Amino acid sequence: MNPYLNDFPILQEKENGRRLVYLDNAATTQKPLSVLKAVEEYYRTENANPYRGLYSLSVRATQAYEDARHTVAEWIGAGDDSEIIFTRNATESLNLVAYSYGLPFLREGDEVTLSVLEHHSNLVPWQMVAKAKGVKLNFLYPDASGRLTDEEIEKKITPNTRVVAVTHVSNVLGTVNPAAKIIDAAHRAGAVVVLDCAQSIPHFPLNVGELDVDFAAFSGHKMLAPMGVGVLYGKKALLEKMPPFLTGGEMIEYVYEQDATFAPLPQKFEAGTPNVGGAVGLAEAVRYLRKVGYDTIQKTEAELLAYALQGLAAVPHVTVYGDKTGARDRCGVISFNVDGVHPHDVATILNEDGVAIRAGHHCAQPLMRYLGINAACRLSLYFYNTKEDIDIFLESLKKVRGWLGYGA
């Protein structure tokens, strides 16, 4: 029995009269009771608009928000709390860098290096910058196992590269990209690195100081926290020279009729009333993950990944994309297709058995085209999943082609 299963109330629920088998963790994770209680307690006892209020309730709300910032900064190895910018999600964090660093500081002829593995959130903003500034986009392409080779990294990060924006873990293939090698190559070329950590930070540690990464982005909801809160980490020297992304309340210092000055970090990038409840939930999620421990998370997921890949290999008419062994540099994400069946139909049929998987292009259409497909099914694991979940998924999957009238 998984010792953490009972911490997640929704996993005790039923779907279509069956036990819920939740295998869509790359899209969003479920929330443990401690996170739900922390958010509820904040709204019950501390809810107020922070910073500007001089009354005790507002002071407590401000303290809760800043305590959450400190918790996150400490957790990822940031050198200063002001290097943690709270956003709505990783998408907003990545857009912030594109708008506030890319647009002001890139020039015609500069190059931005991306990978074809990118989620649209770390691709489309740089397309916007490229069109506005005359910047060239270079792409890193993976080998047959879905991995970026040393040769590809050295070839595509050139003396003209000024930004390297890459995902830490592919949300389609589960590939763990060699972040340290990419950062080293980028810095040797004089470029800054934007690391999309949305799919990595739920599964293994991130230390921004040890990596020497310039920017890192992630979402709370993919690591047990509520939706609507995300993080941008940025080196203080870079953040200080960047103009604000959004303007308005809380991010100003003085406003005159014709001009304005802006608040210091981190408030400069946090316009408007913040999501204090979300930040409180994020901090509690960090504490929960610390209690579970990344060693436990990685060990559990590695066992489940190997079990799922082995099971899929035994199901006829199934194609798995990327690495099929799970032996190294791999997180618990598996994309696959069933011969002759659209991914949406696969997901719909599995849902009848209470099995929740993803189907579609997974906000990674360039990668889909590179793989020669339009869409795929995706199962994604987390430490609260079990081998029983995978068994139920596999038994349901075996029935898919029969539902649609195919023979064996």
FIMIDO-83695 format. One record per residue (C-alpha): x, y, z. Coordinates in Angstrom, 3 decimals. Layout:
BEGIN
<rec <X,Y,Z>>
...
# end
This chain:
BEGIN
<rec <0.000,0.000,0.000>>
<rec <1.359,3.408,-0.935>>
<rec <1.869,5.245,2.399>>
<rec <0.978,8.636,0.857>>
<rec <-2.241,7.690,-0.910>>
<rec <-4.495,8.601,2.007>>
<rec <-3.010,12.115,2.128>>
<rec <-4.880,12.946,-1.102>>
<rec <-8.656,13.137,-0.621>>
<rec <-9.498,13.195,-4.339>>
<rec <-7.736,9.872,-4.870>>
<rec <-10.345,8.271,-2.608>>
<rec <-13.097,9.343,-5.026>>
<rec <-14.650,7.287,-7.803>>
<rec <-14.996,7.978,-11.517>>
<rec <-17.772,6.226,-13.439>>
<rec <-18.245,3.922,-10.472>>
<rec <-14.586,2.870,-10.493>>
<rec <-11.644,3.823,-8.310>>
<rec <-9.998,6.918,-9.785>>
<rec <-6.689,6.068,-11.459>>
<rec <-5.081,9.456,-11.949>>
<rec <-2.254,9.339,-14.496>>
<rec <-2.194,12.957,-15.693>>
<rec <0.318,14.378,-13.237>>
<rec <2.324,16.242,-15.888>>
<rec <-0.770,18.389,-16.455>>
<rec <-1.466,18.982,-12.772>>
<rec <-0.873,17.106,-9.536>>
<rec <-3.427,16.414,-6.851>>
<rec <-3.263,18.270,-3.545>>
<rec <-2.519,16.715,-0.155>>
<rec <-4.767,17.488,2.774>>
<rec <-2.069,19.591,4.452>>
<rec <-2.007,21.980,1.466>>
<rec <-5.785,22.205,1.362>>
<rec <-5.862,22.954,5.095>>
<rec <-3.101,25.579,4.856>>
<rec <-4.961,27.505,2.165>>
<rec <-8.241,27.258,4.062>>
<rec <-6.579,28.404,7.305>>
<rec <-5.076,31.433,5.567>>
<rec <-8.443,32.536,4.206>>
<rec <-10.149,31.830,7.521>>
<rec <-7.672,33.655,9.789>>
<rec <-5.231,35.881,7.842>>
<rec <-6.929,37.064,4.659>>
<rec <-6.279,40.732,3.881>>
<rec <-4.611,42.812,1.186>>
<rec <-0.899,42.771,2.029>>
<rec <1.756,45.522,2.170>>
<rec <-0.349,48.704,2.286>>
<rec <-2.514,47.963,5.311>>
<rec <-1.260,49.098,8.704>>
<rec <-3.762,47.013,10.648>>
<rec <-2.764,43.680,12.176>>
<rec <-4.615,41.454,9.711>>
<rec <-2.843,43.037,6.735>>
<rec <0.502,42.739,8.502>>
<rec <-0.131,39.021,9.032>>
<rec <-1.080,38.572,5.364>>
<rec <2.128,40.345,4.338>>
<rec <4.161,38.121,6.646>>
<rec <2.505,34.966,5.288>>
<rec <3.341,36.029,1.721>>
<rec <6.959,36.890,2.492>>
<rec <7.407,33.735,4.571>>
<rec <6.272,31.762,1.524>>
<rec <8.813,33.620,-0.628>>
<rec <11.583,32.758,1.835>>
<rec <10.528,29.107,1.898>>
<rec <10.752,28.898,-1.901>>
<rec <14.060,30.801,-2.048>>
<rec <15.632,28.489,0.504>>
<rec <14.206,25.402,-1.193>>
<rec <15.747,26.128,-4.610>>
<rec <19.015,27.596,-3.332>>
<rec <18.410,31.224,-4.326>>
<rec <20.907,33.689,-2.891>>
<rec <18.304,36.264,-1.902>>
<rec <14.532,36.224,-1.292>>
<rec <14.165,39.123,-3.750>>
<rec <15.235,36.774,-6.569>>
<rec <11.894,34.973,-6.194>>
<rec <9.100,36.565,-8.230>>
<rec <5.610,35.171,-7.685>>
<rec <3.574,34.842,-10.871>>
<rec <0.419,32.975,-11.904>>
<rec <2.284,30.018,-13.426>>
<rec <5.367,29.000,-15.417>>
<rec <3.806,30.432,-18.582>>
<rec <3.637,33.910,-17.077>>
<rec <7.159,33.536,-15.698>>
<rec <8.546,32.657,-19.123>>
<rec <6.640,35.491,-20.789>>
<rec <8.030,37.882,-18.191>>
<rec <11.586,36.991,-19.216>>
<rec <10.780,37.289,-22.922>>
<rec <9.128,40.702,-22.528>>
<rec <11.367,42.213,-19.853>>
<rec <14.707,40.725,-20.897>>
<rec <14.295,39.618,-24.504>>
<rec <12.655,42.720,-25.943>>
<rec <14.860,45.348,-24.221>>
<rec <18.235,43.643,-24.540>>
<rec <18.268,41.544,-27.727>>
<rec <19.287,43.125,-31.016>>
<rec <18.945,42.268,-34.702>>
<rec <21.334,39.449,-35.575>>
<rec <21.338,37.960,-32.078>>
<rec <20.347,34.330,-31.703>>
<rec <18.071,32.507,-29.263>>
<rec <18.646,28.765,-28.940>>
<rec <15.684,26.581,-28.009>>
<rec <14.983,22.871,-28.219>>
<rec <12.274,21.288,-30.331>>
<rec <11.164,19.635,-27.065>>
<rec <9.776,22.921,-25.740>>
<rec <6.295,23.466,-24.403>>
<rec <4.643,26.300,-26.333>>
<rec <5.043,28.487,-23.237>>
<rec <8.815,28.493,-23.746>>
<rec <8.634,28.809,-27.528>>
<rec <5.913,31.226,-28.627>>
<rec <7.191,34.136,-26.449>>
<rec <10.597,33.821,-28.134>>
<rec <8.955,33.739,-31.557>>
<rec <7.366,37.050,-30.590>>
<rec <10.763,38.461,-29.587>>
<rec <12.359,37.171,-32.803>>
<rec <9.744,38.861,-34.992>>
<rec <9.914,42.123,-33.066>>
<rec <13.711,42.363,-32.872>>
<rec <15.010,40.522,-35.931>>
<rec <16.434,37.728,-33.816>>
<rec <17.200,34.256,-35.208>>
<rec <15.838,31.130,-33.500>>
<rec <18.070,28.034,-33.454>>
<rec <16.742,24.642,-32.413>>
<rec <18.342,21.727,-30.609>>
<rec <17.046,18.371,-31.900>>
<rec <17.101,15.146,-29.873>>
<rec <18.464,11.778,-30.942>>
<rec <16.292,8.686,-31.401>>
<rec <16.033,8.192,-27.626>>
<rec <14.794,11.763,-27.135>>
<rec <18.063,13.091,-25.688>>
<rec <20.108,16.172,-26.584>>
<rec <23.681,15.175,-27.420>>
<rec <26.838,17.069,-26.503>>
<rec <27.537,17.583,-30.199>>
<rec <24.141,19.165,-30.791>>
<rec <24.583,21.525,-27.847>>
<rec <28.021,22.674,-29.002>>
<rec <26.803,23.108,-32.581>>
<rec <23.640,25.117,-31.855>>
<rec <24.958,27.449,-29.129>>
<rec <27.042,29.851,-31.194>>
<rec <29.053,33.038,-30.536>>
<rec <25.893,34.953,-31.578>>
<rec <23.670,33.205,-29.042>>
<rec <22.400,35.597,-26.396>>
<rec <19.624,33.504,-24.808>>
<rec <19.275,29.744,-24.390>>
<rec <15.725,28.782,-23.364>>
<rec <15.228,25.068,-22.693>>
<rec <13.005,22.745,-20.756>>
<rec <14.617,20.825,-17.919>>
<rec <12.308,17.849,-18.545>>
<rec <10.223,17.209,-21.665>>
<rec <6.506,17.110,-20.913>>
<rec <6.065,14.662,-23.819>>
<rec <9.034,12.277,-23.610>>
<rec <10.069,12.639,-19.968>>
<rec <13.644,13.286,-21.096>>
<rec <15.846,15.029,-18.524>>
<rec <17.952,17.509,-20.464>>
<rec <21.620,18.021,-19.444>>
<rec <21.049,21.410,-17.822>>
<rec <24.573,21.786,-16.423>>
<rec <26.168,21.182,-19.834>>
<rec <23.757,23.565,-21.553>>
<rec <24.355,26.296,-18.972>>
<rec <28.122,25.907,-19.249>>
<rec <28.036,26.098,-23.056>>
<rec <25.713,29.126,-22.946>>
<rec <27.841,31.035,-20.466>>
<rec <30.979,30.348,-22.500>>
<rec <29.163,31.972,-25.433>>
<rec <28.105,34.956,-23.311>>
<rec <24.426,33.937,-23.265>>
<rec <21.904,33.772,-20.420>>
<rec <19.897,30.619,-19.744>>
<rec <16.148,30.362,-19.143>>
<rec <15.292,26.954,-17.671>>
<rec <11.681,25.750,-17.743>>
<rec <11.475,23.645,-14.574>>
<rec <7.723,22.999,-14.588>>
<rec <8.222,19.268,-15.219>>
<rec <11.423,18.804,-13.227>>
<rec <10.923,20.413,-9.832>>
<rec <8.123,18.034,-8.768>>
<rec <10.462,15.075,-9.286>>
<rec <14.040,15.998,-8.359>>
<rec <15.914,18.813,-6.583>>
<rec <16.665,22.156,-8.184>>
<rec <19.536,24.261,-6.843>>
<rec <19.762,27.414,-8.937>>
<rec <22.977,28.494,-7.240>>
<rec <24.840,25.274,-7.947>>
<rec <23.568,25.204,-11.541>>
<rec <24.419,28.888,-11.976>>
<rec <21.249,29.255,-14.066>>
<rec <20.155,32.814,-14.889>>
<rec <16.372,32.303,-14.877>>
<rec <14.209,29.364,-13.802>>
<rec <10.432,29.068,-14.030>>
<rec <7.908,26.653,-12.543>>
<rec <4.236,26.299,-11.597>>
<rec <2.877,25.464,-8.168>>
<rec <0.049,23.250,-9.399>>
<rec <2.447,20.689,-10.899>>
<rec <4.076,20.173,-7.486>>
<rec <1.041,19.711,-5.183>>
<rec <0.258,23.435,-4.719>>
<rec <-2.891,25.289,-5.830>>
<rec <-3.427,26.529,-9.356>>
<rec <-2.766,30.214,-9.953>>
<rec <0.667,30.539,-8.348>>
<rec <4.032,30.186,-10.068>>
<rec <7.618,31.273,-9.612>>
<rec <10.260,33.027,-11.637>>
<rec <13.744,32.849,-10.206>>
<rec <16.178,35.368,-11.663>>
<rec <19.665,36.446,-10.759>>
<rec <19.373,39.721,-8.888>>
<rec <21.754,41.607,-11.194>>
<rec <19.622,40.686,-14.205>>
<rec <16.263,41.400,-12.565>>
<rec <17.415,44.800,-11.364>>
<rec <18.212,46.029,-14.867>>
<rec <15.020,44.668,-16.437>>
<rec <11.952,46.899,-16.865>>
<rec <8.670,45.735,-15.285>>
<rec <6.427,43.342,-17.158>>
<rec <3.093,44.612,-15.792>>
<rec <2.406,47.977,-14.226>>
<rec <-0.062,49.214,-11.634>>
<rec <-0.677,48.688,-7.951>>
<rec <2.060,47.512,-5.568>>
<rec <4.905,47.699,-8.098>>
<rec <5.294,51.488,-8.038>>
<rec <7.399,53.768,-5.889>>
<rec <6.129,57.205,-6.970>>
<rec <3.674,58.177,-9.688>>
<rec <3.461,61.643,-11.246>>
<rec <1.229,62.847,-14.037>>
<rec <3.862,62.204,-16.695>>
<rec <6.181,59.658,-15.109>>
<rec <6.596,56.948,-12.493>>
<rec <9.338,55.188,-10.581>>
<rec <9.166,51.554,-9.602>>
<rec <9.451,49.618,-6.373>>
<rec <12.582,47.543,-5.699>>
<rec <12.707,43.782,-6.212>>
<rec <10.667,41.680,-5.993>>
<rec <7.652,44.017,-5.963>>
<rec <8.738,45.583,-9.271>>
<rec <7.461,42.461,-11.023>>
<rec <4.389,41.793,-8.872>>
<rec <1.773,44.289,-10.008>>
<rec <-1.677,44.137,-8.455>>
<rec <-3.059,42.248,-5.502>>
<rec <-0.996,39.054,-5.095>>
<rec <-2.264,35.521,-4.682>>
<rec <-1.307,35.202,-1.029>>
<rec <-3.412,32.086,-0.506>>
<rec <-1.674,30.413,-3.454>>
<rec <1.747,31.339,-2.089>>
<rec <0.811,29.910,1.312>>
<rec <-0.299,26.705,-0.413>>
<rec <2.960,26.588,-2.375>>
<rec <5.014,26.912,0.800>>
<rec <3.044,24.081,2.403>>
<rec <3.592,21.957,-0.717>>
<rec <7.340,22.531,-0.330>>
<rec <7.150,21.383,3.285>>
<rec <5.187,18.287,2.257>>
<rec <7.716,17.422,-0.465>>
<rec <10.533,17.830,2.035>>
<rec <8.772,15.403,4.353>>
<rec <8.342,12.819,1.595>>
<rec <11.876,13.435,0.290>>
<rec <13.131,13.492,-3.274>>
<rec <14.945,10.180,-2.748>>
<rec <11.610,8.504,-2.068>>
<rec <9.929,10.292,-4.967>>
<rec <12.618,9.275,-7.455>>
<rec <12.822,5.676,-6.248>>
<rec <9.045,5.222,-6.393>>
<rec <8.722,6.826,-9.809>>
<rec <11.633,4.851,-11.282>>
<rec <10.003,1.586,-10.212>>
<rec <6.617,2.633,-11.581>>
<rec <8.130,3.882,-14.846>>
<rec <9.977,0.613,-15.453>>
<rec <6.819,-1.347,-14.608>>
<rec <4.667,0.737,-16.956>>
<rec <7.152,0.567,-19.847>>
<rec <7.445,-3.198,-19.432>>
<rec <3.670,-3.522,-19.403>>
<rec <3.203,-1.351,-22.485>>
<rec <5.813,-3.358,-24.380>>
<rec <3.585,-6.418,-23.957>>
<rec <0.451,-4.761,-25.357>>
<rec <0.048,-5.315,-29.127>>
<rec <-0.397,-2.353,-31.485>>
<rec <1.121,0.214,-29.077>>
<rec <3.964,2.558,-30.056>>
<rec <5.946,4.304,-27.299>>
<rec <7.897,7.456,-28.195>>
<rec <11.400,8.315,-26.986>>
<rec <13.367,6.163,-24.572>>
<rec <11.687,2.827,-23.862>>
<rec <13.962,1.574,-21.085>>
<rec <13.650,4.205,-18.365>>
<rec <17.242,3.419,-17.523>>
<rec <18.625,6.950,-17.198>>
<rec <17.831,10.637,-17.539>>
<rec <14.122,9.919,-17.551>>
<rec <11.074,11.062,-15.594>>
<rec <7.760,9.226,-15.344>>
<rec <6.139,10.539,-18.523>>
<rec <5.247,8.103,-21.320>>
<rec <3.733,9.174,-24.638>>
<rec <2.293,6.457,-26.848>>
<rec <-0.268,5.712,-29.547>>
<rec <-2.522,2.774,-30.347>>
<rec <-2.566,1.679,-33.975>>
<rec <-5.660,2.873,-35.813>>
<rec <-7.140,4.716,-32.810>>
<rec <-7.128,8.473,-32.300>>
<rec <-5.606,9.487,-28.935>>
<rec <-8.827,11.249,-27.950>>
<rec <-10.738,7.975,-28.406>>
<rec <-8.170,6.108,-26.303>>
<rec <-8.528,8.620,-23.464>>
<rec <-12.333,8.545,-23.670>>
<rec <-12.470,4.753,-23.526>>
<rec <-10.027,4.596,-20.594>>
<rec <-12.137,7.153,-18.757>>
<rec <-14.995,4.655,-18.694>>
<rec <-12.800,2.544,-16.408>>
<rec <-11.935,5.539,-14.211>>
<rec <-8.476,5.961,-15.786>>
<rec <-7.380,9.555,-16.411>>
<rec <-4.684,10.094,-19.039>>
<rec <-3.909,12.999,-21.397>>
<rec <-4.433,13.025,-25.167>>
<rec <-3.517,15.634,-27.777>>
<rec <-0.442,17.562,-28.849>>
<rec <0.482,18.457,-25.240>>
<rec <1.300,22.075,-26.182>>
<rec <4.313,20.766,-28.100>>
<rec <3.300,20.774,-31.747>>
<rec <6.833,21.212,-33.172>>
<rec <7.913,18.088,-31.275>>
<rec <4.847,16.207,-32.538>>
<rec <5.830,17.041,-36.104>>
<rec <9.442,16.026,-35.409>>
<rec <8.121,12.657,-34.188>>
<rec <5.963,12.360,-37.317>>
<rec <2.615,12.422,-35.493>>
<rec <-0.202,14.890,-34.854>>
<rec <-1.047,13.825,-31.318>>
<rec <-0.328,11.201,-28.677>>
<rec <-1.671,9.647,-25.517>>
<rec <0.305,10.437,-22.384>>
<rec <0.415,8.890,-18.951>>
<rec <2.425,10.683,-16.281>>
<rec <3.277,9.307,-12.862>>
<rec <3.812,10.689,-9.400>>
<rec <4.891,9.188,-6.095>>
<rec <1.283,8.597,-4.960>>
<rec <0.631,6.276,-7.906>>
<rec <0.829,2.498,-7.498>>
<rec <1.483,-0.609,-9.563>>
<rec <-2.219,-1.345,-9.183>>
<rec <-2.924,1.934,-11.008>>
<rec <-0.728,0.776,-13.872>>
<rec <-2.341,-2.672,-13.935>>
<rec <-5.800,-1.122,-14.228>>
<rec <-4.534,1.220,-16.969>>
<rec <-2.998,-1.658,-18.944>>
<rec <-6.096,-3.854,-18.694>>
<rec <-8.245,-0.971,-19.893>>
<rec <-5.828,-0.175,-22.722>>
<rec <-5.973,-3.764,-23.986>>
<rec <-9.702,-3.331,-24.612>>
<rec <-9.426,-0.147,-26.694>>
<rec <-9.140,-1.653,-30.170>>
<rec <-11.911,-4.135,-29.398>>
<rec <-14.243,-1.275,-28.489>>
<rec <-13.745,0.096,-32.000>>
<rec <-14.298,-3.190,-33.796>>
<rec <-10.724,-4.296,-34.415>>
<rec <-9.681,-7.910,-34.047>>
<rec <-6.707,-8.983,-31.955>>
# end
